[in-house]
Amino acid sequence: MEIIDGNQVAASIIAELKAEVASSTGRKPCIALVRVGDDPASVSYVKKKQASAAEIGIESRLILPPVTITQAELNQLIDDLNADATVDGILVQSPLPKGLDEVAVFRRIAAHKDVDGFHTLNLGKLAQEDETGFVACTPAGIMELLQRAGVSLSGKHVVVLGRSLIVGKPAALLAVQRKKWANATVTICHSQTANLPALTRQADVLIAAIGKAEFVTADMVKPGAVVIDVGVNRVPDATKKAGYRLTGDVHFPTVSPLCTKITPVPGGVGPMTVAMLMKNTVKAWRQNRAA
């Protein structure tokens, strides 16, 4: 059994992007990070994104509107960033405070600056296999992990557990693409799927993104499978200083012995999400310069 080290792969991607930015002349890439309110997880995520950007040589502009901002004011802020030629990528950190329409905000961001990959146009480009679009960072990171771990999906059965627009659906679309390392047969499972263990046991590659702690158990996994655990769940644990431990959607102790390869939590898919956000930002900058 091999552990797929997300920290190591993310560091390689960061190094590649740093080299590309360092070798360029003129204006460096720029990402605008909009964080409304002081949700502790959001504060932590945005700090990680700023640190990665700084390491690569990407300018990050942190914008902190008051928690009282109205939808109209937030729309205007996004419109101004859309119109700013020196901003390549725009990220609005979710979750947004109650009363603000998150989907409307994601759609408001110009598609060519949507480095999160949530815009309707970018989801459409993914379905059409149009390389100019931006793929959501977590599923893009999953595919990068599989590729760099030497896992070809061609002819394999990929089972995606979860149907979210952020992970499940884009991951399925990526796996089924007509590409050398893709070409999988894909099944999407969710909370209404009948005989779920029978389906997950067919998976050559199982992508668990259901948001339930340690949901995937040994009886759900075929021996020899590759397992990608997307979940990040906090489970109460009195032995830990924080009072909780982080765990994935997979019960690692019993599932990992069955696998040929598996991602850990933490240190698997998580670091890849930030790395792919940076990759999307550099791509937006490259396309912006060429336009």
N, C-alpha and C positions, 0 to 999 in steps of 0.2 A: 504493500500500500504506500502510495506517494502522496505527501501533502503538497497541494498547489499553493505556493507562497505568494499571496497577493501583494505583500509589502515589497518583495523583491522585484516582481514584475512592474509594479507601479513606479519603483525607483528607476528602472530601466527606461520607462516611457518618459519620466520627468527629465532624465539625462539626455535623451534623444531630442526632446523639445528645447531644452536649454541650449544644446549645440546648434539647433536650427535658428533660434532667436539670436544667439551670439554672432552667428555668421552673416546676419542680415544688416543692411544699412537703413538709415532713415528711422521713422517712428516705430517704436516697439509696440507689441500687441497690448490691448487695453480691455479689461473686463470691468463692468459696473456691477457691484454687488449691493443689492437693495435688501435691507433687513428691517422689517417693521416690527417693533416691539422687542422685548428682551427674553424670549423663550430660551431657557438655558441650552437646550440641544442646538437651537439655531445659532446662538452666539458661538458655540463650540465649532459647529460645521463651518461657519463663515471664517472663523480664525484659521482653520485648516486650509481653506481655499486661498486665503490671503498669503499664508506661509508658502504654499506650493507655487503660487503666482510669482512671489518674490524670488524664489529659488530659480525659476526658469528665466526671469527677466521680463515677466508680464506686469504691466502697471495695473494695480487693482484700485478702483475708486469705491470706497465704502460709503454708501448713502443710507442714512438712518432717519427716515421720516418718523414723526411722532405716531404713537399708537392710535391717536385720534384722527389720523388721516382719512379723508373720505375716498370713496371709489373714484369720484371725478378728479380729485387731486392726485391720486395715484396714477390714474390714466394719463394725466397731463405730464407727470414726472417721466413716465415711460415714453410718451410722445417726444419729449425733449431729448431723451437718451437715443431714441430711434433716429432723430434728426442730427445728432452729434456725430460728425464724420470721424472724430478721434476715438470713438467707442466702438470696439469690434464685437463684443459680446455683452449680453445683459442677462443677469441672473436675479430673479426675485425669490428669496429664500422662503420656502414653505415650512410649516403652516403659517398662513396669514391670520391676523386676528379676526374674530367673528364679525360678520357684517361686510367683509370684503370678499368679492367673488374671485376665487383663485383661478378658475378656468378662464374667465374673462380677462384676467391679468396676463395669463400665459399667452392667450391669443392676441393680446394687444402688442406684445413684443414683436418687432419686425422679424419675419421668418429668417432673414439672413444674419440676424444677431441672436437668434434663439439657441444659445449654446447648451441649454438644458434638453433640447429636442422634444419639447411638448407641444409645439405649435401644430395646428391642423395640417398645414402645408408640409411640415417636416415629417409627420406621420405618413402623409400621402406619398412623399418622396421615398420613404423607407419601403412602402408597399410596392412602389414602382421600380425599386432598386436604382434610384437616381442618386449618384454619389455626391451631388452638390448639397444634399440635405444634411441635417444634423440628427444623429441618433441619440436617444436618451442615454445618459452616461452609465447607468448601472448595466443595462443589457449589452451596451457596447463593450463595457469592461469584462463581462462574462465571456463574450466571444474572443476577446483579446487573451484572456486567461487560458481558454481552451486551446487556442492557436499556439500560444507560446509554451504550453505544456505538451504540445505535440499530439493533441487530440483532434483528429479529422472527424467531422460529422457526416461525411459522405456515406450514404447508404445506411446510416445508423438510425435507430429509433430514439428520438429525443422526447421526453415527457416533461412538460412545463407545468408545475404545480402553482397555479395562480394566474389570474387574467387581468391584472391591473394594466393601465395605460403606461405606467412608469416602468414596469419590469416585464410582466408576463406576456402581454401581446407583442411588444417590440422584440423580445427575446425569441419568440416563436417565428416572427417574420424574418429575423436575421438567420435563424437556423435553417430555414427553408429556401433561402436565396440560392440562385444559380451561381455559386462561387465554388472555387476549388476546395475550400475548407468547410463549406456549408453543405448544401444538398441533402439535408436530413429529412426524414419522415417525422412529422411533429404531431403530438397529441397535447392539447391543452386541457388540463383538469382544474376543477374548482370546487366550491362548497356543495354544489348540486350534482356532482359527478357520482354515478352509481358504481358500486364495486371498485372503489378507488385503489385499494391495494393490488388488485388484479392487473390494473393498468400500469401503476408505477413499477410493478415487478417486471414489466416488459421493457423498461427503459435501459438502453445502453448508456444514455446520459440523462440523468435526472436533475432538473433545475428546480429547487425548492424555494418558492417565493410566495408563501401563503400567509406569513405574518403570525404564525402560531408556534410558540416555543416547543422545540423538540417533538414536533408533530410526526415527522418521518421516522419510523422505527424499523428495526432490522427485517421484520416480516414484509416490509413494503419495498425492499430493495433486492434486485437480482445480483447474485455473486458476480464480481468482475465489473460492475457498473462504475461509471464516473459520476460523482455527485457534486453539484455546485450548490452551496448553501447561501442563499441571499438574505436570510432572516437575521435581524438583530433584535433580540428580545431581552428585556431585563427580568430576571427571575430572582425573587427574594432569597437571600442567602446570608444567614446570621454570622457565618464564619468570615465574611468579607467586610472590610472596613467601611465600604460604601453601603453595605446592607443588601447588596444585590450582586449577581454575576451576569455577564453577558453570555447569551447562548443563541444558537441559530434556530432554524426551523427543522433541523435534523438532530436526532439523538446521537451525537458523535461517538460516545463510547461503544455503542452496540453496532452502529452502521459502518464506522470506518474500517473495521477488520474485513468487511465484505468487499470493499471497494478496491479498484486498481489505483484510482486517484480521487481525492476529496479536498474541498476547500475548508479551512478552519474558520471559526468565528470566535474572537475577532482575528483580523489579519488575512482574510481571504478576499471576498468581493469588495468589502468596504473601502480599502485604500484605492482600489481601481476606479471607483466612482469619481473621486476628486481628480485622479490622473486623466481620466477621459474628458472631464470638464475642461481641463487645461488643453488637452489635445483638440477639442472642439473650438476653443478660443483661438488657438494658433491657426487652425483651419479657416475660421471666420476672418481673421486678420489677413491670411494669405489670399483669400477670395476677394476681400475688400480692396486689397492693393491691386489685384488684377482687374477689378471692375472698371 
